[in-house]
Amino acid sequence: MVTRATVMTLPFAAALALAGCSGPNNEAAEGSPTPEEIQSSAAAAATADAETASSEQPSTDAGAASTDVEDLPDFLKPYPDSTVLSAARAKAENGADSGKLEQVSLVMSAQAEPKDIFKYYSKALKKAGFEPYGDEVKTKSAQVVNFRHKDNEGLLVVTIAEDPSEKSNSIVTVGGNIVP
C-alpha cells in the first residue's frame, strides 16, 4: 500500500536526483531549480556520460600489460637474461609536471643477486646523468635505491624484491619520472 507521504515526496526525490542531490555552497541560495535548469543539468549529465563511456572503451593499447621495451630510454633496458613482465612510457599528467616529465616503468623477473642488479642499474643510470639519492632501504623481502638526475627533475627508483612464486628469482622494478 502506497502512503500519502510517499506520493507527496516522490516528486521532491525525483527533483533532487535530477539536480545531482547537491545544492549550492552558500546558505542564502535560491530555492528549487527550475524545470529548465533540471533539463539543462540532465542534458549536461547525458553528454558527460557519453564522453565517459567513449573514453572508457578499450583502445588497441589497453588490456594486458605491454612487454615492449622499445619506447624506453636506452639507459632503461632489461637486466641481462631477465624476463620482462611489463614496460611502459607515458607523459606525466600531474599538475605542474604535465608535459614536462614522462613516466617510465620496467618490471622484470631476474635470476641474479640483488647486488649485481643494483650494480648494473647504477652504472647505466650514472651514464645517463643520474646519481644515488638517499640511502638504500632494505626490508625483509626487498631493497630500494632512489636515483635523481643531476641536471633536471628526473627521479627513478630501483626496487628488488623476492619473487613469491619462485624464490630463486627476484622481481626488479625500475620506474619514475624522466625529462624527455
Backbone hydrogen bonds, N-H to C=O, Kabsch-Sander energy under -0.5 kcal/mol:
donor,donor_aa,acceptor,acceptor_aa,energy
7,V,3,T,-1.9
8,M,4,R,-2.4
9,T,5,A,-2.1
10,L,6,T,-1.5
13,A,9,T,-2.7
14,A,10,L,-2.3
15,A,11,P,-2.2
16,L,12,F,-2.2
17,A,13,A,-2.3
18,L,14,A,-2.4
19,A,15,A,-1.9
20,G,17,A,-1.0
21,C,16,L,-2.9
22,S,19,A,-0.5
29,A,26,N,-0.8
38,I,34,T,-2.4
39,Q,35,P,-2.6
40,S,36,E,-2.5
41,S,37,E,-2.6
42,A,38,I,-2.5
43,A,39,Q,-2.4
44,A,40,S,-2.5
45,A,41,S,-2.6
46,A,42,A,-2.3
47,T,43,A,-2.2
48,A,44,A,-2.6
49,D,45,A,-2.7
50,A,46,A,-2.2
51,E,47,T,-2.3
52,T,48,A,-2.7
53,A,49,D,-2.7
54,S,50,A,-2.2
55,S,51,E,-2.1
56,E,52,T,-1.5
57,Q,54,S,-0.6
62,A,59,S,-0.7
69,V,67,T,-0.7
72,L,69,V,-1.2
76,L,73,P,-1.9
82,S,79,Y,-1.8
83,T,109,S,-2.8
84,V,82,S,-0.6
85,L,107,V,-3.0
86,S,107,V,-1.9
87,A,66,S,-2.5
88,A,105,S,-2.5
90,A,103,Q,-2.4
92,A,101,L,-2.7
95,G,93,E,-0.8
97,D,94,N,-2.6
98,S,94,N,-0.7
98,S,95,G,-1.4
99,G,92,A,-1.5
100,K,97,D,-1.7
101,L,97,D,-1.8
102,E,178,I,-3.0
103,Q,90,A,-3.5
104,V,176,G,-2.7
105,S,88,A,-2.3
106,L,174,V,-2.2
107,V,86,S,-2.9
108,M,172,V,-2.6
109,S,83,T,-2.6
110,A,170,S,-2.7
112,A,110,A,-1.0
116,D,113,E,-0.7
117,I,113,E,-1.9
118,F,114,P,-2.9
119,K,115,K,-1.9
120,Y,116,D,-2.2
121,Y,117,I,-2.4
122,S,118,F,-2.8
123,K,119,K,-2.1
124,A,120,Y,-2.1
125,L,121,Y,-2.8
126,K,122,S,-2.1
127,K,123,K,-1.8
128,A,124,A,-0.9
129,G,126,K,-1.6
130,F,125,L,-2.9
131,E,148,R,-2.5
133,Y,146,N,-2.9
137,V,144,V,-2.8
139,T,142,A,-3.3
143,Q,160,I,-2.3
144,V,137,V,-2.7
145,V,158,V,-2.4
147,F,156,L,-3.1
148,R,131,E,-2.5
149,H,154,G,-2.6
150,K,129,G,-2.9
155,L,177,N,-2.6
156,L,147,F,-2.8
157,V,175,G,-2.9
158,V,145,V,-2.9
159,T,157,V,-0.6
159,T,173,T,-3.0
160,I,143,Q,-2.7
161,A,171,I,-2.6
162,E,141,S,-2.1
163,D,169,N,-1.9
166,E,163,D,-0.6
169,N,166,E,-2.4
170,S,110,A,-3.0
171,I,161,A,-3.2
172,V,108,M,-3.0
172,V,170,S,-0.6
173,T,159,T,-2.9
174,V,106,L,-2.7
175,G,157,V,-2.0
176,G,104,V,-2.2
177,N,155,L,-2.3
178,I,102,E,-2.9
